[in-house]
Amino acid sequence: MRWRRDGTWDRLLASAQAAVDAAGEIGWTICVDGTVVRAPQHAAGARHRPSKADRAAQVEHPPDEALGRSRGGLTTKLHLSCDGGGRPLAVVLTPGQRHERTQLGAVLDAIRVPRPGGPGRPRKRPDHVIADKGYSYPACRRLLRRRGIPHTIPERRDQRRRRTGRRGRPLRFDAALYKRRNAAERGINALKQWRGVATRHEKRAVNYRAAVVVAALLRWLLP
């Protein structure tokens, strides 16, 4: 918790990513996806007033602690971006009912890979984004076009039906490139090998996110 509070875990993750990027081993055709994590009833009930140490460090706690309620109980959703090797580049937490499309901008903003050698702004912009039909919304496509990021996102069936007969150029879709989206699935499966990531027990969202960052760090350090 001390290292979470002073940002040590995030700095270690950024340092590992920078070392791999310096070796030219980061695939900047990235994949984004989300996964739901179950939380038992003991994960609820965090105190409204943060601890004295968190207040001194000015740590911001989300008011909902990234816990959502559904028929299945309490859930948290992990929104991830992974490089071509399935290694997590960024992690964003929301309540379990939050749709992936609402967090695309936040996930892209969370990518910060320091430049080799230290000086210069960290790299935030990928070369290409691959996502599933959960991101097939005009708002997501506009966001990516506005940032100048090429993307491969398949259309949903209802969208293709509505577009039939309309004038205009059809959306481009590279089926061969889309096959590389399994990097996100592999990244999520690797993270969920950790029991503390597959099921959330922490009451505080920042503590659970720190556990996810530690698991992601080991994905970058271990072959």
LUMVO-827769 format. One record per residue (C-alpha): chain; y, x, z. Coordinates in steps of 0.25 Angstrom, whole numbers. Each point is the difference from the previous one (the first is absolute). Layout:
BEGIN
+--------+-------+-------+-------+
! chaine ! north !  east !    up !
+--------+-------+-------+-------+
!      A !     Y !     X !     Z !
...
+--------+-------+-------+-------+
This chain:
BEGIN
+--------+-------+-------+-------+
! chaine ! north !  east !    up !
+--------+-------+-------+-------+
!      A !     0 !     0 !     0 !
!      A !    10 !    12 !     3 !
!      A !    -3 !     5 !   -14 !
!      A !     2 !   -14 !    -6 !
!      A !    13 !    -1 !     7 !
!      A !     6 !    13 !    -5 !
!      A !    -6 !    -2 !   -14 !
!      A !   -10 !    12 !     1 !
!      A !   -11 !    -8 !    -7 !
!      A !     9 !    -4 !   -12 !
!      A !     5 !    14 !    -1 !
!      A !   -14 !     6 !     0 !
!      A !    -4 !   -10 !   -11 !
!      A !    12 !     3 !    -9 !
!      A !    -3 !    15 !     2 !
!      A !   -15 !    -2 !    -4 !
!      A !     5 !    -8 !   -12 !
!      A !    10 !    11 !    -4 !
!      A !   -11 !    11 !     0 !
!      A !    -9 !    -8 !    -9 !
!      A !    12 !    -3 !    -9 !
!      A !     4 !    14 !    -1 !
!      A !   -14 !     3 !    -5 !
!      A !     2 !   -10 !   -11 !
!      A !   -12 !    -9 !     6 !
!      A !     8 !   -13 !     2 !
!      A !    -3 !   -10 !   -11 !
!      A !    13 !    -8 !    -1 !
!      A !    -6 !   -11 !    -7 !
!      A !    -1 !    -8 !    13 !
!      A !    -7 !   -13 !     4 !
!      A !     6 !   -10 !    10 !
!      A !    -8 !   -11 !     7 !
!      A !    -1 !    -7 !    14 !
!      A !   -12 !    -3 !     9 !
!      A !    -1 !    -9 !    12 !
!      A !    -4 !     6 !    14 !
!      A !    -6 !    -9 !    11 !
!      A !     6 !     1 !    14 !
!      A !    -7 !    -6 !    12 !
!      A !     8 !    -8 !    10 !
!      A !     2 !    12 !     9 !
!      A !    10 !     6 !   -11 !
!      A !    10 !   -12 !     3 !
!      A !     9 !    -1 !    12 !
!      A !     9 !    13 !    -2 !
!      A !    12 !     0 !     9 !
!      A !    13 !    -5 !    -6 !
!      A !     7 !    12 !     6 !
!      A !    -4 !    14 !    -5 !
!      A !    -4 !    11 !     9 !
!      A !    11 !     9 !     6 !
!      A !    -4 !    12 !    -9 !
!      A !     0 !    -9 !   -12 !
!      A !    14 !    -5 !     3 !
!      A !     5 !    14 !     3 !
!      A !    -6 !     5 !   -14 !
!      A !     6 !   -13 !    -6 !
!      A !   -13 !    -4 !    -6 !
!      A !     1 !   -13 !    -8 !
!      A !   -11 !   -10 !     3 !
!      A !    -2 !   -12 !    -9 !
!      A !     2 !   -13 !     7 !
!      A !   -14 !    -5 !    -5 !
!      A !    -7 !    13 !     3 !
!      A !    -6 !    -2 !   -14 !
!      A !   -10 !   -10 !     5 !
!      A !    -2 !   -13 !    -8 !
!      A !    -8 !   -12 !     4 !
!      A !   -10 !    -7 !    -9 !
!      A !   -13 !    -8 !     0 !
!      A !    -7 !    12 !     3 !
!      A !     9 !     5 !    11 !
!      A !     9 !    11 !     2 !
!      A !     2 !     9 !   -12 !
!      A !     8 !    12 !    -5 !
!      A !     2 !     4 !   -15 !
!      A !     0 !    15 !    -4 !
!      A !     8 !     2 !   -13 !
!      A !    -3 !    13 !    -6 !
!      A !     3 !     9 !   -12 !
!      A !   -10 !    10 !    -4 !
!      A !     0 !    12 !    -9 !
!      A !   -10 !     2 !   -11 !
!      A !   -10 !     6 !    10 !
!      A !     1 !   -12 !     9 !
!      A !     8 !     7 !    11 !
!      A !    11 !    -8 !     7 !
!      A !    14 !     3 !    -4 !
!      A !     7 !   -11 !     8 !
!      A !    -4 !   -11 !    10 !
!      A !     7 !   -13 !     4 !
!      A !    -4 !   -10 !    10 !
!      A !     3 !   -15 !     0 !
!      A !    -7 !   -12 !     6 !
!      A !   -13 !    -4 !    -7 !
!      A !     6 !   -12 !    -8 !
!      A !    11 !     8 !    -7 !
!      A !    -3 !     1 !   -15 !
!      A !    -1 !    14 !    -6 !
!      A !    10 !    -3 !   -11 !
!      A !    11 !    -1 !    11 !
!      A !    -2 !    14 !     5 !
!      A !    -1 !     7 !   -14 !
!      A !    14 !     6 !     2 !
!      A !    -2 !     4 !    15 !
!      A !   -13 !     7 !    -4 !
!      A !     7 !     8 !   -11 !
!      A !    12 !     3 !     9 !
!      A !   -10 !     6 !    10 !
!      A !    -5 !    10 !    -9 !
!      A !     7 !    14 !     4 !
!      A !    -7 !    12 !    -5 !
!      A !     8 !    13 !     4 !
!      A !     3 !     9 !   -12 !
!      A !    -8 !    14 !     0 !
!      A !     8 !    10 !     7 !
!      A !     9 !    -9 !     9 !
!      A !    13 !    -2 !    -7 !
!      A !     3 !   -12 !    -8 !
!      A !    -2 !   -15 !     1 !
!      A !   -14 !    -5 !     3 !
!      A !    -8 !    -6 !   -12 !
!      A !     0 !   -15 !     1 !
!      A !    -2 !    -5 !   -15 !
!      A !   -14 !     0 !    -6 !
!      A !    -3 !     2 !   -14 !
!      A !    -8 !   -13 !    -1 !
!      A !    -4 !   -12 !     9 !
!      A !   -13 !    -7 !    -2 !
!      A !    -2 !   -14 !     8 !
!      A !    -9 !   -12 !     0 !
!      A !     4 !   -14 !    -3 !
!      A !     5 !    -2 !    13 !
!      A !    13 !     7 !    -5 !
!      A !     1 !    -7 !   -13 !
!      A !    13 !    -7 !     3 !
!      A !    13 !     1 !    -7 !
!      A !     7 !     6 !    12 !
!      A !   -10 !    11 !     1 !
!      A !     2 !     3 !   -15 !
!      A !    15 !     0 !     1 !
!      A !     0 !     9 !    12 !
!      A !    -9 !    10 !    -7 !
!      A !     8 !    -1 !   -13 !
!      A !    13 !     2 !     8 !
!      A !    -5 !    13 !     6 !
!      A !    -5 !     5 !   -14 !
!      A !   -14 !     0 !     5 !
!      A !   -11 !    -3 !   -11 !
!      A !   -11 !    -9 !     5 !
!      A !   -13 !    -6 !    -3 !
!      A !    -2 !   -14 !     6 !
!      A !    -9 !   -11 !    -6 !
!      A !     5 !   -14 !    -2 !
!      A !    -6 !   -12 !     8 !
!      A !    -7 !   -10 !    -8 !
!      A !    11 !   -11 !     3 !
!      A !    10 !    10 !    -5 !
!      A !    -7 !     2 !   -13 !
!      A !    -1 !   -15 !    -2 !
!      A !    15 !    -2 !     2 !
!      A !     3 !    11 !   -10 !
!      A !    -9 !    -6 !   -11 !
!      A !     9 !    -5 !   -11 !
!      A !    13 !     6 !     5 !
!      A !     8 !    10 !    -8 !
!      A !     1 !    14 !     4 !
!      A !    -8 !    13 !     1 !
!      A !   -12 !    -1 !     9 !
!      A !    -2 !     9 !    12 !
!      A !    -7 !    13 !    -3 !
!      A !   -12 !     3 !     8 !
!      A !    -9 !    12 !     0 !
!      A !   -14 !    -4 !     4 !
!      A !    -5 !    15 !     0 !
!      A !    12 !     4 !     9 !
!      A !    -2 !   -12 !     9 !
!      A !   -15 !     5 !     3 !
!      A !     7 !    11 !     9 !
!      A !     5 !   -10 !    10 !
!      A !   -13 !     2 !     8 !
!      A !     7 !    12 !     6 !
!      A !     7 !   -11 !     9 !
!      A !   -13 !    -6 !     4 !
!      A !    -6 !    14 !     3 !
!      A !    12 !     3 !     8 !
!      A !    -1 !   -12 !     9 !
!      A !   -15 !     1 !     2 !
!      A !     2 !    14 !     4 !
!      A !    10 !    -4 !    10 !
!      A !    -8 !   -11 !     6 !
!      A !   -12 !    10 !     3 !
!      A !     9 !     2 !    12 !
!      A !    -3 !   -11 !    11 !
!      A !    14 !     0 !     5 !
!      A !     5 !    -3 !   -14 !
!      A !   -10 !   -10 !    -4 !
!      A !     3 !    -8 !    12 !
!      A !    14 !     0 !     7 !
!      A !    -1 !     0 !    15 !
!      A !    14 !     6 !     3 !
!      A !    11 !   -10 !     5 !
!      A !    11 !     8 !    -7 !
!      A !     1 !     0 !   -15 !
!      A !     6 !    14 !     1 !
!      A !   -12 !     5 !     7 !
!      A !   -10 !    -6 !   -10 !
!      A !     8 !     6 !   -11 !
!      A !    -1 !    14 !     7 !
!      A !   -15 !    -2 !     0 !
!      A !     0 !    -3 !   -15 !
!      A !     9 !    12 !    -3 !
!      A !   -10 !     9 !     8 !
!      A !   -11 !    -5 !    -9 !
!      A !     8 !     2 !   -12 !
!      A !     4 !    14 !     4 !
!      A !   -15 !     4 !     1 !
!      A !    -2 !    -6 !   -14 !
!      A !    10 !    10 !    -5 !
!      A !    -5 !    12 !     8 !
!      A !   -15 !    -2 !    -2 !
!      A !    -7 !     2 !   -14 !
+--------+-------+-------+-------+
